[in-house]
Amino acid sequence: LRQRFTSRVFRHCHTVIVQSERSRVIFATAIPEAADKIVVVPNWIEPGSFLDVPPAAPSPKTRVLYMGSLLPIKGIDLLVEAAAQHARELPNVTFIICGRGLFEDEIRSRVSAAGMDDRFEFRGWVTGLAKIEAYADCDIFVLPSRSEGMPNAVIEAMAAGRAVVAADVGGVVDLLGSGDRGIVVPPEDTAALAQAIAALAADPPRRETCGRAGRVFVETKLDIATAWKRVYEIVRAAALSAAPSRDFENA
């Protein structure tokens, strides 16, 4: 039923905007007659103060930040499991957890049961300056989600110049590329998640290189000003095609 509805909607659209190349392929495969209508416009942010986050301060610990809702779909339980099961591979790694949700009590209990209270810091929801400080306080950003579109938290972390470890869901691979901006791991693979964190924890120069590349990518590709120019061009082309006689330049 959903596919029939989506197919009907697509047939009546001039253009369909999706967030990622993966979404484009999924829709083009499911509705091949609409494949030529589908265009990708990645998610965007206002980079602003994220670009002002300084390089991570030297620390004897590698600090890993999670920012998001504390819900099963976000995979926060996978992060706790990775930290608990692979503690020997992550001897000097601590975790900053920013967010709240229905899974919070369960996650806190799992952390305590694993004897890791001293390695996990729960900050709750953070906004404004507190969010900027969270990015400044970390060395690596992690997003172990089971499902995503194109996550703003990853884009913010990249703008802040932080290397990212994220599960290969939604448009994550569009953001991180083939490893130059971070590490993409299979979803629900706690061993791979721990190994990726350990690899970046042991390699500060790689973290810095990934962080710089991520920041440039956001500045040049994912700034809201750039994105809206692309959206305007798409909408204008669609409008001119539907009604070529109207003067949209002066409308």
RODO-2510 file (C-alpha; in nm, 4 decimals, decimal comma):
residues 251
     n   res          X          Y          Z
     1     l     0,0000     0,0000     0,0000
     2     r     0,2783     0,2412     0,0912
     3     q     0,4647     0,1696    -0,2324
     4     r     0,1496     0,2194    -0,4403
     5     f     0,0831     0,5495    -0,2656
     6     t     0,4440     0,6634    -0,3094
     7     s     0,4440     0,5582    -0,6738
     8     r     0,1269     0,7573    -0,7399
     9     v     0,2688     1,0656    -0,5672
    10     f     0,5945     1,0394    -0,7636
    11     r     0,4077     1,0118    -1,0951
    12     h     0,2318     1,3410    -1,0233
    13     c     0,5501     1,5255    -0,9265
    14     h     0,7799     1,7061    -1,1633
    15     t     1,0800     1,6631    -0,9316
    16     v     1,1423     1,4620    -0,6151
    17     i     1,4130     1,5819    -0,3770
    18     v     1,5801     1,3241    -0,1528
    19     q     1,8575     1,3646     0,1028
    20     s     2,1091     1,1044    -0,0061
    21     e     2,2370     0,8926    -0,2918
    22     r     2,1178     0,5824    -0,1064
    23     s     1,7642     0,7226    -0,0955
    24     r     1,7813     0,8047    -0,4638
    25     v     1,8803     0,4490    -0,5512
    26     i     1,6113     0,2989    -0,3266
    27     f     1,3343     0,5071    -0,4808
    28     a     1,4648     0,4729    -0,8357
    29     t     1,4737     0,0952    -0,7963
    30     a     1,1282     0,0751    -0,6424
    31     i     0,9690     0,3231    -0,8868
    32     p     1,1828     0,3057    -1,2039
    33     e     0,9393     0,5151    -1,4055
    34     a     1,0175     0,8087    -1,1740
    35     a     1,3953     0,7615    -1,1650
    36     d     1,4662     1,0637    -1,3858
    37     k     1,2682     1,2879    -1,1522
    38     i     1,4757     1,2184    -0,8429
    39     v     1,7518     1,4599    -0,7430
    40     v     1,9732     1,4622    -0,4349
    41     v     2,0030     1,7656    -0,2107
    42     p     2,1969     1,6707     0,1032
    43     n     2,0825     1,7858     0,4420
    44     w     2,2315     2,1130     0,5607
    45     i     2,3001     2,3223     0,8675
    46     e     2,3888     2,6787     0,9537
    47     p     2,7567     2,6078     1,0362
    48     g     2,8017     2,9285     1,2327
    49     s     2,9574     2,8683     1,5710
    50     f     3,0410     2,5040     1,4958
    51     l     3,3188     2,6299     1,2702
    52     d     3,4657     2,8190     1,5651
    53     v     3,5183     2,5064     1,7756
    54     p     3,8953     2,4844     1,8395
    55     p     4,1043     2,1704     1,7951
    56     a     4,0592     1,9172     2,0714
    57     a     4,2662     1,9999     2,3787
    58     p     4,5366     1,7481     2,4713
    59     s     4,4115     1,4878     2,7176
    60     p     4,5350     1,1542     2,8543
    61     k     4,1940     1,0169     2,7638
    62     t     4,0295     0,9941     2,4228
    63     r     3,6852     1,1464     2,4641
    64     v     3,4041     1,0094     2,2493
    65     l     3,0830     1,2092     2,2131
    66     y     2,7339     1,0748     2,1430
    67     m     2,4706     1,3396     2,0726
    68     g     2,1110     1,2326     2,0136
    69     s     1,7956     1,0849     2,1594
    70     l     1,8400     0,7925     2,3955
    71     l     1,6210     0,5533     2,2000
    72     p     1,6827     0,2025     2,0627
    73     i     1,6756     0,3239     1,7011
    74     k     1,9764     0,5445     1,7755
    75     g     2,1857     0,2457     1,8823
    76     i     2,3008     0,3925     2,2125
    77     d     2,2805     0,0404     2,3591
    78     l     2,5263    -0,0747     2,0928
    79     l     2,7754     0,1877     2,2056
    80     v     2,7499     0,0680     2,5657
    81     e     2,7867    -0,2927     2,4521
    82     a     3,0909    -0,2073     2,2407
    83     a     3,2549    -0,0277     2,5325
    84     a     3,1818    -0,3141     2,7732
    85     q     3,2771    -0,6054     2,5482
    86     h     3,5895    -0,4441     2,4051
    87     a     3,7206    -0,2598     2,7085
    88     r     4,0741    -0,3911     2,6534
    89     e     4,0793    -0,2330     2,3075
    90     l     3,9578     0,0977     2,4521
    91     p     4,1721     0,1376     2,7650
    92     n     4,1854     0,5176     2,7708
    93     v     3,8519     0,6026     2,6137
    94     t     3,5712     0,7847     2,7926
    95     f     3,2231     0,8641     2,6658
    96     i     3,0171     1,1820     2,6822
    97     i     2,6451     1,1166     2,6322
    98     c     2,4296     1,4163     2,5398
    99     g     2,0595     1,3462     2,5086
   100     r     1,7541     1,2099     2,6817
   101     g     1,4843     0,9624     2,5939
   102     l     1,2756     0,6640     2,7020
   103     f     1,5856     0,4402     2,6957
   104     e     1,7858     0,6539     2,9379
   105     d     1,7203     0,4585     3,2577
   106     e     1,7973     0,1322     3,0792
   107     i     2,1218     0,2689     2,9383
   108     r     2,2327     0,4054     3,2736
   109     s     2,1594     0,0654     3,4300
   110     r     2,3641    -0,1132     3,1637
   111     v     2,6554     0,1214     3,2177
   112     s     2,6455     0,0587     3,5927
   113     a     2,6063    -0,3178     3,5509
   114     a     2,9170    -0,3218     3,3319
   115     g     3,1121    -0,1269     3,5937
   116     m     3,1674     0,1675     3,3620
   117     d     3,0170     0,4558     3,5584
   118     d     3,3580     0,6229     3,5651
   119     r     3,3836     0,6068     3,1867
   120     f     3,0409     0,7466     3,0934
   121     e     2,9310     1,1042     3,1567
   122     f     2,5611     1,1805     3,1012
   123     r     2,4942     1,5484     3,0304
   124     g     2,1271     1,5347     2,9300
   125     w     1,9908     1,7517     2,6512
   126     v     2,2327     2,0236     2,5455
   127     t     2,1609     2,3281     2,3316
   128     g     2,3309     2,6531     2,2432
   129     l     2,6660     2,7069     2,4113
   130     a     2,6431     2,3751     2,5994
   131     k     2,6219     2,1907     2,2673
   132     i     2,9235     2,3775     2,1295
   133     e     3,1141     2,2960     2,4492
   134     a     3,0286     1,9269     2,4088
   135     y     3,1838     1,9198     2,0631
   136     a     3,4847     2,1119     2,1930
   137     d     3,5263     1,8610     2,4759
   138     c     3,5454     1,5556     2,2486
   139     d     3,8062     1,3976     2,0229
   140     i     3,5733     1,1662     1,8270
   141     f     3,2026     1,1796     1,7500
   142     v     3,0073     0,8538     1,7297
   143     l     2,6633     0,7707     1,5909
   144     p     2,5794     0,3969     1,6101
   145     s     2,2224     0,4326     1,4786
   146     r     2,0107     0,1516     1,3407
   147     s     1,8351     0,3942     1,1060
   148     e     1,8918     0,7527     0,9916
   149     g     1,8112     0,9934     0,7143
   150     m     2,1056     1,2306     0,6881
   151     p     2,1902     1,3055     1,0521
   152     n     2,2421     1,6676     1,1485
   153     a     2,4514     1,5627     1,4481
   154     v     2,7134     1,4136     1,2156
   155     i     2,7142     1,7302     1,0057
   156     e     2,7565     1,9435     1,3188
   157     a     3,0455     1,7252     1,4376
   158     m     3,2139     1,7576     1,0985
   159     a     3,1678     2,1359     1,1060
   160     a     3,3270     2,1319     1,4503
   161     g     3,6300     1,9577     1,3021
   162     r     3,5835     1,6233     1,4723
   163     a     3,6466     1,2805     1,3216
   164     v     3,3323     1,0682     1,3085
   165     v     3,2541     0,7008     1,3553
   166     a     2,9047     0,6166     1,2343
   167     a     2,6964     0,3202     1,1272
   168     d     2,6362     0,2736     0,7553
   169     v     2,2703     0,3735     0,7521
   170     g     2,0799     0,6359     0,5541
   171     g     2,3007     0,9060     0,4094
   172     v     2,5945     0,8580     0,6472
   173     v     2,8264     0,7330     0,3733
   174     d     2,7451     1,0440     0,1680
   175     l     2,8776     1,2510     0,4583
   176     l     3,1850     1,0507     0,5527
   177     g     3,2923     0,9332     0,2090
   178     s     3,5422     0,6509     0,1802
   179     g     3,7261     0,7204     0,5043
   180     d     3,8739     1,0649     0,4556
   181     r     3,6234     1,2284     0,6912
   182     g     3,5688     0,9439     0,9372
   183     i     3,4961     0,5736     0,9583
   184     v     3,1742     0,4028     0,8473
   185     v     3,0974     0,0730     1,0210
   186     p     2,8317    -0,1926     0,9560
   187     p     2,5127    -0,1298     1,1556
   188     e     2,4719    -0,3310     1,4756
   189     d     2,8330    -0,4517     1,4619
   190     t     2,9695    -0,3700     1,8062
   191     a     3,3110    -0,5214     1,7315
   192     a     3,3551    -0,3008     1,4244
   193     l     3,2296    -0,0017     1,6221
   194     a     3,4865    -0,0598     1,8961
   195     q     3,7650    -0,1218     1,6442
   196     a     3,6905     0,2034     1,4616
   197     i     3,6918     0,4029     1,7840
   198     a     4,0151     0,2317     1,8901
   199     a     4,1769     0,3052     1,5538
   200     l     4,1026     0,6772     1,5787
   201     a     4,1904     0,6871     1,9491
   202     a     4,5362     0,5536     1,8653
   203     d     4,5928     0,7907     1,5740
   204     p     4,5609     1,1626     1,6601
   205     p     4,7015     1,2757     1,3205
   206     r     4,4292     1,0788     1,1432
   207     r     4,1661     1,2369     1,3679
   208     e     4,2962     1,5810     1,2775
   209     t     4,3014     1,5008     0,9055
   210     c     3,9452     1,3663     0,9164
   211     g     3,8316     1,6672     1,1156
   212     r     3,9785     1,9161     0,8698
   213     a     3,8319     1,7330     0,5705
   214     g     3,4913     1,7163     0,7358
   215     r     3,4900     2,0866     0,8135
   216     v     3,5781     2,1758     0,4540
   217     f     3,3057     1,9417     0,3261
   218     v     3,0420     2,1122     0,5408
   219     e     3,1599     2,4609     0,4491
   220     t     3,1540     2,3900     0,0756
   221     k     2,8679     2,1407     0,0405
   222     l     2,6318     2,1566     0,3384
   223     d     2,6040     2,5232     0,4284
   224     i     2,2401     2,6312     0,4268
   225     a     2,3157     2,9164     0,1855
   226     t     2,4610     2,6738    -0,0691
   227     a     2,1810     2,4239    -0,0199
   228     w     1,9026     2,6749    -0,0678
   229     k     2,0547     2,8002    -0,3914
   230     r     2,0315     2,4440    -0,5193
   231     v     1,6735     2,4080    -0,3944
   232     y     1,5797     2,7354    -0,5602
   233     e     1,7275     2,6202    -0,8910
   234     i     1,5338     2,2925    -0,8745
   235     v     1,2030     2,4594    -0,7858
   236     r     1,2495     2,7277    -1,0502
   237     a     1,3235     2,4699    -1,3200
   238     a     1,0170     2,2685    -1,2198
   239     a     0,7966     2,5775    -1,2202
   240     l     0,9203     2,6944    -1,5590
   241     s     0,8662     2,3490    -1,7035
   242     a     0,5106     2,3321    -1,5680
   243     a     0,4171     2,6841    -1,6774
   244     p     0,6765     2,8162    -1,9251
   245     s     0,4800     3,1279    -2,0065
   246     r     0,4910     3,2685    -1,6537
   247     d     0,7630     3,5160    -1,5630
   248     f     0,9066     3,3483    -1,2541
   249     e     1,2095     3,5723    -1,2548
   250     n     0,9877     3,8674    -1,1599
   251     a     0,7194     3,6823    -0,9673
***
